[in-house]
Amino acid sequence: MKNITVSLDDDSYRRARIKAATADTSVSALVRDFLTRFAGEESEFEKLQRQEEELRRSVTIFRASDRLSREELHDRHAVS
């Protein structure tokens, strides 16, 4: 387990101690819980990577002949 030092102004520390005491815990426990949740969150890169993997797994059949024509892609219709 690692120890860290956090600098905080006196007023904020006093208010944090009061809130921690009201919740029957310590400031250290609150900071530890916050950092544990924060470190466990998925980063934006990890989220995009997971979404890409899910999308790739969902695409089961792909054929080049299924492509849209240029006109269909741009919703263009030939004028007669």
WORA-V122173 format. One record per helix or strand. SS is the DSSP state (h for helix, s for strand). FROM is the first residue (numbers start at 1). LEN is the number of residues. If there is no record, write none. Layout:
ss:SS from:FROM len:LEN
ss:SS from:FROM len:LEN
This chain:
ss:h from:10 len:13
ss:h from:27 len:14
ss:h from:44 len:15
ss:h from:64 len:3
ss:h from:70 len:4
